[in-house]
């Protein structure tokens, strides 16, 4: 009887771990985080090099913040779905294009 209870408790804890494991694995997305980091480096480079004006810098930083907020909202349920990843990638592509445009326009910080 004691062995049966021990086996039942062990199988229950194993089942709970297996249920929680995919949720934890779904939250981590190094691709999204790596991309956000590289975009912030590009913005910083543009700011220090004088290619971005103050208002441009503020707009680009706000766009990156909104992507991070959206990512947190998507991850709030413990999983980042394929559709959510695709939406984040689209948003990052648009933000990347905005960074390029602002860094290569004729405006310069004085």
N, CA, C and O atoms as CSV, one atom per row, in Angstrom:
chain,resi,resn,atom,element,x,y,z
A,1,UNK,N,N,0.817,-1.192,0.000
A,1,UNK,CA,C,0.000,0.000,0.000
A,1,UNK,C,C,0.866,1.262,0.000
A,1,UNK,O,O,0.586,2.227,-0.712
A,2,UNK,N,N,1.911,1.231,0.807
A,2,UNK,CA,C,2.816,2.369,0.891
A,2,UNK,C,C,3.511,2.615,-0.451
A,2,UNK,O,O,3.701,3.765,-0.847
A,3,UNK,N,N,3.889,1.548,-1.147
A,3,UNK,CA,C,4.539,1.675,-2.449
A,3,UNK,C,C,3.590,2.259,-3.485
A,3,UNK,O,O,4.011,3.012,-4.363
A,4,UNK,N,N,2.323,1.916,-3.386
A,4,UNK,CA,C,1.338,2.437,-4.326
A,4,UNK,C,C,1.184,3.940,-4.140
A,4,UNK,O,O,1.131,4.687,-5.117
A,5,UNK,N,N,1.109,4.393,-2.864
A,5,UNK,CA,C,1.000,5.830,-2.604
A,5,UNK,C,C,2.239,6.567,-3.071
A,5,UNK,O,O,2.126,7.659,-3.628
A,6,UNK,N,N,3.401,6.009,-2.863
A,6,UNK,CA,C,4.648,6.620,-3.298
A,6,UNK,C,C,4.700,6.718,-4.820
A,6,UNK,O,O,5.097,7.744,-5.371
A,7,UNK,N,N,4.293,5.635,-5.498
A,7,UNK,CA,C,4.277,5.641,-6.961
A,7,UNK,C,C,3.271,6.658,-7.487
A,7,UNK,O,O,3.541,7.336,-8.479
A,8,UNK,N,N,2.120,6.772,-6.840
A,8,UNK,CA,C,1.102,7.738,-7.263
A,8,UNK,C,C,1.607,9.162,-7.079
A,8,UNK,O,O,1.419,10.004,-7.958
A,9,UNK,N,N,2.245,9.439,-5.952
A,9,UNK,CA,C,2.785,10.776,-5.701
A,9,UNK,C,C,3.884,11.113,-6.691
A,9,UNK,O,O,3.965,12.243,-7.175
A,10,UNK,N,N,4.720,10.150,-6.992
A,10,UNK,CA,C,5.792,10.361,-7.954
A,10,UNK,C,C,5.242,10.628,-9.350
A,10,UNK,O,O,5.716,11.525,-10.048
A,11,UNK,N,N,4.255,9.859,-9.750
A,11,UNK,CA,C,3.683,10.052,-11.085
A,11,UNK,C,C,2.941,11.378,-11.174
A,11,UNK,O,O,2.954,12.015,-12.227
A,12,UNK,N,N,2.297,11.806,-10.097
A,12,UNK,CA,C,1.626,13.102,-10.090
A,12,UNK,C,C,2.623,14.245,-10.229
A,12,UNK,O,O,2.397,15.181,-10.996
A,13,UNK,N,N,3.716,14.171,-9.493
A,13,UNK,CA,C,4.715,15.237,-9.592
A,13,UNK,C,C,5.380,15.240,-10.962
A,13,UNK,O,O,5.698,16.307,-11.488
A,14,UNK,N,N,5.594,14.072,-11.546
A,14,UNK,CA,C,6.158,13.985,-12.889
A,14,UNK,C,C,5.198,14.565,-13.920
A,14,UNK,O,O,5.618,15.278,-14.832
A,15,UNK,N,N,3.919,14.265,-13.780
A,15,UNK,CA,C,2.917,14.803,-14.703
A,15,UNK,C,C,2.845,16.325,-14.594
A,15,UNK,O,O,2.737,17.014,-15.608
A,16,UNK,N,N,2.904,16.848,-13.378
A,16,UNK,CA,C,2.870,18.302,-13.195
A,16,UNK,C,C,4.083,18.960,-13.830
A,16,UNK,O,O,3.968,20.029,-14.430
A,17,UNK,N,N,5.237,18.335,-13.703
A,17,UNK,CA,C,6.452,18.885,-14.312
A,17,UNK,C,C,6.358,18.854,-15.830
A,17,UNK,O,O,6.792,19.794,-16.495
A,18,UNK,N,N,5.805,17.800,-16.377
A,18,UNK,CA,C,5.675,17.704,-17.830
A,18,UNK,C,C,4.672,18.702,-18.384
A,18,UNK,O,O,4.833,19.180,-19.506
A,19,UNK,N,N,3.644,19.021,-17.617
A,19,UNK,CA,C,2.662,20.018,-18.053
A,19,UNK,C,C,3.282,21.410,-18.017
A,19,UNK,O,O,3.047,22.208,-18.924
A,20,UNK,N,N,4.058,21.713,-17.000
A,20,UNK,CA,C,4.644,23.039,-16.848
A,20,UNK,C,C,5.817,23.268,-17.790
A,20,UNK,O,O,6.097,24.413,-18.145
A,21,UNK,N,N,6.497,22.232,-18.196
A,21,UNK,CA,C,7.691,22.373,-19.026
A,21,UNK,C,C,7.432,23.060,-20.354
A,21,UNK,O,O,8.181,23.977,-20.690
A,22,UNK,N,N,6.421,22.684,-21.137
A,22,UNK,CA,C,6.195,23.390,-22.397
A,22,UNK,C,C,5.863,24.866,-22.206
A,22,UNK,O,O,6.248,25.694,-23.031
A,23,UNK,N,N,5.162,25.204,-21.142
A,23,UNK,CA,C,4.831,26.603,-20.906
A,23,UNK,C,C,6.088,27.414,-20.640
A,23,UNK,O,O,6.225,28.531,-21.140
A,24,UNK,N,N,6.997,26.867,-19.866
A,24,UNK,CA,C,8.245,27.574,-19.597
A,24,UNK,C,C,9.102,27.666,-20.847
A,24,UNK,O,O,9.740,28.693,-21.082
A,25,UNK,N,N,9.130,26.631,-21.640
A,25,UNK,CA,C,9.927,26.643,-22.864
A,25,UNK,C,C,9.354,27.606,-23.884
A,25,UNK,O,O,10.102,28.180,-24.675
A,26,UNK,N,N,8.031,27.798,-23.883
A,26,UNK,CA,C,7.400,28.683,-24.848
A,26,UNK,C,C,7.672,30.147,-24.591
A,26,UNK,O,O,7.621,30.952,-25.521
A,27,UNK,N,N,7.959,30.515,-23.355
A,27,UNK,CA,C,8.190,31.912,-23.017
A,27,UNK,C,C,9.530,32.398,-23.551
A,27,UNK,O,O,9.629,33.525,-24.035
A,28,UNK,N,N,10.536,31.582,-23.470
A,28,UNK,CA,C,11.861,32.003,-23.919
A,28,UNK,C,C,11.879,32.090,-25.438
A,28,UNK,O,O,11.490,31.149,-26.131
A,29,UNK,N,N,12.328,33.213,-25.937
A,29,UNK,CA,C,12.489,33.371,-27.374
A,29,UNK,C,C,13.735,34.209,-27.621
A,29,UNK,O,O,13.656,35.431,-27.743
A,30,UNK,N,N,14.888,33.544,-27.695
A,30,UNK,CA,C,16.128,34.308,-27.847
A,30,UNK,C,C,16.180,35.096,-29.143
A,30,UNK,O,O,16.886,36.102,-29.211
A,31,UNK,N,N,15.461,34.677,-30.171
A,31,UNK,CA,C,15.468,35.404,-31.439
A,31,UNK,C,C,14.864,36.783,-31.300
A,31,UNK,O,O,15.410,37.758,-31.816
A,32,UNK,N,N,13.744,36.874,-30.609
A,32,UNK,CA,C,13.082,38.161,-30.396
A,32,UNK,C,C,13.973,39.057,-29.541
A,32,UNK,O,O,14.164,40.231,-29.858
A,33,UNK,N,N,14.512,38.511,-28.471
A,33,UNK,CA,C,15.353,39.312,-27.573
A,33,UNK,C,C,16.640,39.765,-28.251
A,33,UNK,O,O,17.078,40.899,-28.059
A,34,UNK,N,N,17.240,38.892,-29.038
A,34,UNK,CA,C,18.464,39.257,-29.757
A,34,UNK,C,C,18.180,40.382,-30.745
A,34,UNK,O,O,18.973,41.313,-30.889
A,35,UNK,N,N,17.052,40.286,-31.416
A,35,UNK,CA,C,16.681,41.314,-32.388
A,35,UNK,C,C,16.435,42.643,-31.697
A,35,UNK,O,O,16.873,43.684,-32.187
A,36,UNK,N,N,15.742,42.625,-30.565
A,36,UNK,CA,C,15.501,43.865,-29.824
A,36,UNK,C,C,16.814,44.492,-29.373
A,36,UNK,O,O,16.986,45.710,-29.431
A,37,UNK,N,N,17.733,43.652,-28.928
A,37,UNK,CA,C,19.030,44.161,-28.484
A,37,UNK,C,C,19.781,44.815,-29.644
A,37,UNK,O,O,20.344,45.898,-29.488
A,38,UNK,N,N,19.789,44.169,-30.791
A,38,UNK,CA,C,20.527,44.733,-31.935
A,38,UNK,C,C,19.884,46.025,-32.423
A,38,UNK,O,O,20.588,46.940,-32.849
A,39,UNK,N,N,18.556,46.113,-32.369
A,39,UNK,CA,C,17.889,47.352,-32.785
A,39,UNK,C,C,18.230,48.494,-31.828
A,39,UNK,O,O,18.448,49.624,-32.263
A,40,UNK,N,N,18.275,48.204,-30.533
A,40,UNK,CA,C,18.640,49.249,-29.574
A,40,UNK,C,C,20.088,49.688,-29.773
A,40,UNK,O,O,20.409,50.862,-29.591
A,41,UNK,N,N,20.972,48.748,-30.147
A,41,UNK,CA,C,22.358,49.125,-30.454
A,41,UNK,C,C,22.417,50.030,-31.677
A,41,UNK,O,O,23.186,50.991,-31.700
A,42,UNK,N,N,21.615,49.732,-32.692
A,42,UNK,CA,C,21.578,50.582,-33.884
A,42,UNK,C,C,21.093,51.983,-33.545
A,42,UNK,O,O,21.622,52.970,-34.056
A,43,UNK,N,N,20.090,52.069,-32.686
A,43,UNK,CA,C,19.575,53.376,-32.277
A,43,UNK,C,C,20.646,54.126,-31.488
A,43,UNK,O,O,20.861,55.318,-31.705
A,44,UNK,N,N,21.311,53.431,-30.581
A,44,UNK,CA,C,22.375,54.060,-29.791
A,44,UNK,C,C,23.507,54.552,-30.702
A,44,UNK,O,O,24.030,55.651,-30.515
A,45,UNK,N,N,23.873,53.738,-31.677
A,45,UNK,CA,C,24.922,54.124,-32.617
A,45,UNK,C,C,24.520,55.380,-33.389
A,45,UNK,O,O,25.334,56.281,-33.588
A,46,UNK,N,N,23.267,55.433,-33.819
A,46,UNK,CA,C,22.790,56.617,-34.534
A,46,UNK,C,C,22.773,57.849,-33.653
A,46,UNK,O,O,23.046,58.954,-34.121
A,47,UNK,N,N,22.455,57.668,-32.382
A,47,UNK,CA,C,22.414,58.799,-31.460
A,47,UNK,C,C,23.813,59.323,-31.167
A,47,UNK,O,O,24.034,60.534,-31.158
A,48,UNK,N,N,24.756,58.419,-30.928
A,48,UNK,CA,C,26.114,58.868,-30.606
A,48,UNK,C,C,26.845,59.389,-31.835
A,48,UNK,O,O,27.716,60.250,-31.719
A,49,UNK,N,N,26.501,58.878,-32.999
A,49,UNK,CA,C,27.159,59.328,-34.221
A,49,UNK,C,C,26.574,60.591,-34.810
A,49,UNK,O,O,27.127,61.145,-35.760
A,50,UNK,N,N,25.456,61.059,-34.258
A,50,UNK,CA,C,24.854,62.292,-34.744
A,50,UNK,C,C,23.872,62.087,-35.888
A,50,UNK,O,O,23.348,63.067,-36.419
A,51,UNK,N,N,23.608,60.856,-36.281
A,51,UNK,CA,C,22.691,60.604,-37.395
A,51,UNK,C,C,21.231,60.739,-36.972
A,51,UNK,O,O,20.353,60.875,-37.824
A,52,UNK,N,N,20.963,60.703,-35.676
A,52,UNK,CA,C,19.594,60.825,-35.188
A,52,UNK,C,C,19.435,62.112,-34.391
A,52,UNK,O,O,20.263,62.438,-33.540
A,53,UNK,N,N,18.368,62.833,-34.676
A,53,UNK,CA,C,18.047,64.022,-33.891
A,53,UNK,C,C,17.329,63.580,-32.623
A,53,UNK,O,O,16.968,62.411,-32.483
A,54,UNK,N,N,17.123,64.505,-31.709
A,54,UNK,CA,C,16.439,64.187,-30.461
A,54,UNK,C,C,15.035,63.627,-30.669
A,54,UNK,O,O,14.705,62.582,-30.108
A,55,UNK,N,N,14.199,64.301,-31.464
A,55,UNK,CA,C,12.854,63.772,-31.687
A,55,UNK,C,C,12.856,62.408,-32.391
A,55,UNK,O,O,12.018,61.557,-32.092
A,56,UNK,N,N,13.778,62.202,-33.310
A,56,UNK,CA,C,13.878,60.898,-33.981
A,56,UNK,C,C,14.233,59.813,-32.971
A,56,UNK,O,O,13.659,58.724,-32.977
A,57,UNK,N,N,15.180,60.129,-32.113
A,57,UNK,CA,C,15.606,59.184,-31.082
A,57,UNK,C,C,14.444,58.827,-30.163
A,57,UNK,O,O,14.258,57.660,-29.820
A,58,UNK,N,N,13.673,59.815,-29.768
A,58,UNK,CA,C,12.530,59.565,-28.885
A,58,UNK,C,C,11.484,58.703,-29.569
A,58,UNK,O,O,10.936,57.791,-28.950
A,59,UNK,N,N,11.193,58.977,-30.849
A,59,UNK,CA,C,10.206,58.175,-31.579
A,59,UNK,C,C,10.652,56.731,-31.719
A,59,UNK,O,O,9.860,55.811,-31.511
A,60,UNK,N,N,11.923,56.523,-32.074
A,60,UNK,CA,C,12.425,55.166,-32.265
A,60,UNK,C,C,12.461,54.396,-30.946
A,60,UNK,O,O,12.135,53.210,-30.910
A,61,UNK,N,N,12.854,55.065,-29.868
A,61,UNK,CA,C,12.878,54.408,-28.561
A,61,UNK,C,C,11.462,54.060,-28.111
A,61,UNK,O,O,11.244,53.001,-27.523
A,62,UNK,N,N,10.504,54.933,-28.377
A,62,UNK,CA,C,9.109,54.658,-28.021
A,62,UNK,C,C,8.578,53.468,-28.810
A,62,UNK,O,O,7.817,52.658,-28.282
A,63,UNK,N,N,8.980,53.363,-30.075
A,63,UNK,CA,C,8.554,52.226,-30.894
A,63,UNK,C,C,9.107,50.919,-30.332
A,63,UNK,O,O,8.403,49.909,-30.305
A,64,UNK,N,N,10.358,50.933,-29.885
A,64,UNK,CA,C,10.952,49.737,-29.282
A,64,UNK,C,C,10.253,49.388,-27.963
A,64,UNK,O,O,10.031,48.214,-27.667
A,65,UNK,N,N,9.909,50.408,-27.178
A,65,UNK,CA,C,9.183,50.158,-25.931
A,65,UNK,C,C,7.832,49.514,-26.202
A,65,UNK,O,O,7.423,48.596,-25.490
A,66,UNK,N,N,7.142,49.990,-27.227
A,66,UNK,CA,C,5.818,49.425,-27.518
A,66,UNK,C,C,5.936,47.969,-27.968
A,66,UNK,O,O,5.050,47.163,-27.682
A,67,UNK,N,N,7.008,47.623,-28.662
A,67,UNK,CA,C,7.227,46.229,-29.058
A,67,UNK,C,C,7.486,45.377,-27.820
A,67,UNK,O,O,6.984,44.257,-27.724
A,68,UNK,N,N,8.272,45.901,-26.863
A,68,UNK,CA,C,8.520,45.152,-25.627
A,68,UNK,C,C,7.234,44.956,-24.828
A,68,UNK,O,O,7.011,43.886,-24.262
A,69,UNK,N,N,6.389,45.986,-24.782
A,69,UNK,CA,C,5.110,45.875,-24.071
A,69,UNK,C,C,4.234,44.820,-24.738
A,69,UNK,O,O,3.605,44.005,-24.063
A,70,UNK,N,N,4.201,44.841,-26.060
A,70,UNK,CA,C,3.422,43.850,-26.798
A,70,UNK,C,C,3.958,42.439,-26.547
A,70,UNK,O,O,3.183,41.497,-26.387
A,71,UNK,N,N,5.282,42.298,-26.515
A,71,UNK,CA,C,5.881,40.997,-26.245
A,71,UNK,C,C,5.490,40.504,-24.854
A,71,UNK,O,O,5.138,39.336,-24.687
A,72,UNK,N,N,5.549,41.390,-23.853
A,72,UNK,CA,C,5.150,40.996,-22.498
A,72,UNK,C,C,3.685,40.570,-22.451
A,72,UNK,O,O,3.334,39.615,-21.759
A,73,UNK,N,N,2.845,41.270,-23.177
A,73,UNK,CA,C,1.419,40.910,-23.204
A,73,UNK,C,C,1.235,39.533,-23.837
A,73,UNK,O,O,0.450,38.722,-23.346
A,74,UNK,N,N,1.955,39.271,-24.923
A,74,UNK,CA,C,1.861,37.968,-25.571
A,74,UNK,C,C,2.362,36.855,-24.654
A,74,UNK,O,O,1.810,35.755,-24.655
A,75,UNK,N,N,3.397,37.134,-23.876
A,75,UNK,CA,C,3.982,36.117,-23.004
A,75,UNK,C,C,3.252,35.978,-21.673
A,75,UNK,O,O,3.589,35.105,-20.874
A,76,UNK,N,N,2.262,36.821,-21.426
A,76,UNK,CA,C,1.586,36.807,-20.131
A,76,UNK,C,C,0.850,35.505,-19.855
A,76,UNK,O,O,0.643,35.146,-18.696
A,77,UNK,N,N,0.451,34.794,-20.903
A,77,UNK,CA,C,-0.234,33.515,-20.688
A,77,UNK,C,C,0.744,32.357,-20.553
A,77,UNK,O,O,0.331,31.207,-20.404
A,78,UNK,N,N,2.038,32.654,-20.604
A,78,UNK,CA,C,3.052,31.620,-20.429
A,78,UNK,C,C,3.472,30.944,-21.710
A,78,UNK,O,O,4.205,29.957,-21.676
A,79,UNK,N,N,3.019,31.460,-22.848
A,79,UNK,CA,C,3.340,30.821,-24.124
A,79,UNK,C,C,3.377,31.873,-25.210
A,79,UNK,O,O,2.571,32.804,-25.207
A,80,UNK,N,N,4.301,31.733,-26.133
A,80,UNK,CA,C,4.412,32.629,-27.276
A,80,UNK,C,C,4.088,31.811,-28.518
A,80,UNK,O,O,4.904,31.006,-28.966
A,81,UNK,N,N,2.910,32.016,-29.066
A,81,UNK,CA,C,2.440,31.202,-30.190
A,81,UNK,C,C,3.147,31.595,-31.483
A,81,UNK,O,O,3.840,32.611,-31.544
A,82,UNK,N,N,2.966,30.796,-32.489
A,82,UNK,CA,C,3.558,31.065,-33.796
A,82,UNK,C,C,3.016,32.372,-34.373
A,82,UNK,O,O,3.766,33.150,-34.962
A,83,UNK,N,N,1.720,32.612,-34.205
A,83,UNK,CA,C,1.105,33.844,-34.705
A,83,UNK,C,C,1.668,35.059,-33.975
A,83,UNK,O,O,1.927,36.093,-34.590
A,84,UNK,N,N,1.859,34.934,-32.660
A,84,UNK,CA,C,2.411,36.032,-31.880
A,84,UNK,C,C,3.862,36.303,-32.268
A,84,UNK,O,O,4.277,37.459,-32.352
A,85,UNK,N,N,4.633,35.244,-32.503
A,85,UNK,CA,C,6.017,35.422,-32.964
A,85,UNK,C,C,6.053,36.135,-34.307
A,85,UNK,O,O,6.878,37.023,-34.525
A,86,UNK,N,N,5.156,35.744,-35.205
A,86,UNK,CA,C,5.104,36.364,-36.533
A,86,UNK,C,C,4.725,37.837,-36.424
A,86,UNK,O,O,5.277,38.676,-37.136
A,87,UNK,N,N,3.785,38.155,-35.535
A,87,UNK,CA,C,3.386,39.544,-35.345
A,87,UNK,C,C,4.537,40.364,-34.789
A,87,UNK,O,O,4.766,41.491,-35.229
A,88,UNK,N,N,5.269,39.808,-33.820
A,88,UNK,CA,C,6.436,40.512,-33.280
A,88,UNK,C,C,7.495,40.711,-34.357
A,88,UNK,O,O,8.117,41.771,-34.424
A,89,UNK,N,N,7.704,39.708,-35.194
A,89,UNK,CA,C,8.696,39.827,-36.272
A,89,UNK,C,C,8.289,40.924,-37.260
A,89,UNK,O,O,9.137,41.694,-37.711
A,90,UNK,N,N,7.005,41.000,-37.596
A,90,UNK,CA,C,6.526,42.068,-38.484
A,90,UNK,C,C,6.762,43.435,-37.860
A,90,UNK,O,O,7.245,44.355,-38.520
A,91,UNK,N,N,6.417,43.560,-36.584
A,91,UNK,CA,C,6.623,44.837,-35.893
A,91,UNK,C,C,8.101,45.210,-35.857
A,91,UNK,O,O,8.457,46.375,-36.033
A,92,UNK,N,N,8.958,44.219,-35.628
A,92,UNK,CA,C,10.394,44.492,-35.603
A,92,UNK,C,C,10.919,44.856,-36.987
A,92,UNK,O,O,11.823,45.683,-37.106
A,93,UNK,N,N,10.369,44.253,-38.027
A,93,UNK,CA,C,10.778,44.617,-39.388
A,93,UNK,C,C,10.421,46.065,-39.692
A,93,UNK,O,O,11.221,46.799,-40.272
A,94,UNK,N,N,9.225,46.473,-39.300
A,94,UNK,CA,C,8.802,47.865,-39.518
A,94,UNK,C,C,9.701,48.806,-38.728
A,94,UNK,O,O,10.137,49.832,-39.250
A,95,UNK,N,N,9.980,48.466,-37.471
A,95,UNK,CA,C,10.832,49.308,-36.635
A,95,UNK,C,C,12.248,49.384,-37.205
A,95,UNK,O,O,12.873,50.444,-37.179
A,96,UNK,N,N,12.747,48.274,-37.714
A,96,UNK,CA,C,14.077,48.265,-38.311
A,96,UNK,C,C,14.137,49.203,-39.516
A,96,UNK,O,O,15.104,49.944,-39.699
A,97,UNK,N,N,13.095,49.155,-40.325
A,97,UNK,CA,C,13.031,50.043,-41.498
A,97,UNK,C,C,12.993,51.500,-41.050
A,97,UNK,O,O,13.636,52.349,-41.666
A,98,UNK,N,N,12.241,51.803,-39.977
A,98,UNK,CA,C,12.193,53.176,-39.463
A,98,UNK,C,C,13.567,53.636,-38.987
A,98,UNK,O,O,13.953,54.784,-39.209
A,99,UNK,N,N,14.301,52.744,-38.336
A,99,UNK,CA,C,15.652,53.097,-37.885
A,99,UNK,C,C,16.522,53.441,-39.086
A,99,UNK,O,O,17.232,54.446,-39.080
A,100,UNK,N,N,16.464,52.606,-40.109
A,100,UNK,CA,C,17.287,52.851,-41.302
A,100,UNK,C,C,16.926,54.187,-41.937
A,100,UNK,O,O,17.808,54.971,-42.288
A,101,UNK,N,N,15.629,54.445,-42.086
A,101,UNK,CA,C,15.186,55.696,-42.710
A,101,UNK,C,C,15.678,56.903,-41.915
A,101,UNK,O,O,16.212,57.854,-42.486
A,102,UNK,N,N,15.496,56.859,-40.605
A,102,UNK,CA,C,15.889,58.009,-39.781
A,102,UNK,C,C,17.400,58.205,-39.747
A,102,UNK,O,O,17.874,59.339,-39.689
A,103,UNK,N,N,18.163,57.111,-39.782
A,103,UNK,CA,C,19.621,57.249,-39.761
A,103,UNK,C,C,20.162,57.748,-41.087
A,103,UNK,O,O,21.239,58.342,-41.123
A,104,UNK,N,N,19.441,57.523,-42.178
A,104,UNK,CA,C,19.954,57.885,-43.494
A,104,UNK,C,C,19.266,59.081,-44.120
A,104,UNK,O,O,19.480,59.361,-45.300
A,105,UNK,N,N,18.439,59.800,-43.358
A,105,UNK,CA,C,17.858,61.013,-43.923
A,105,UNK,C,C,18.883,62.131,-43.801
A,105,UNK,O,O,19.957,61.934,-43.233
A,106,UNK,N,N,18.562,63.269,-44.318
A,106,UNK,CA,C,19.521,64.365,-44.360
A,106,UNK,C,C,19.613,65.119,-43.035
A,106,UNK,O,O,20.479,65.979,-42.875
A,107,UNK,N,N,18.748,64.814,-42.105
A,107,UNK,CA,C,18.775,65.532,-40.834
A,107,UNK,C,C,19.974,65.084,-39.999
A,107,UNK,O,O,20.294,63.897,-39.934
A,108,UNK,N,N,20.611,66.031,-39.378
A,108,UNK,CA,C,21.758,65.757,-38.509
A,108,UNK,C,C,21.580,66.484,-37.193
A,108,UNK,O,O,21.032,67.586,-37.142
A,109,UNK,N,N,22.048,65.858,-36.138
A,109,UNK,CA,C,22.041,66.528,-34.843
A,109,UNK,C,C,23.156,67.568,-34.853
A,109,UNK,O,O,24.244,67.307,-35.367
A,110,UNK,N,N,22.901,68.699,-34.309
A,110,UNK,CA,C,23.915,69.768,-34.306
A,110,UNK,C,C,24.653,69.825,-33.008
A,110,UNK,O,O,25.538,70.663,-32.837
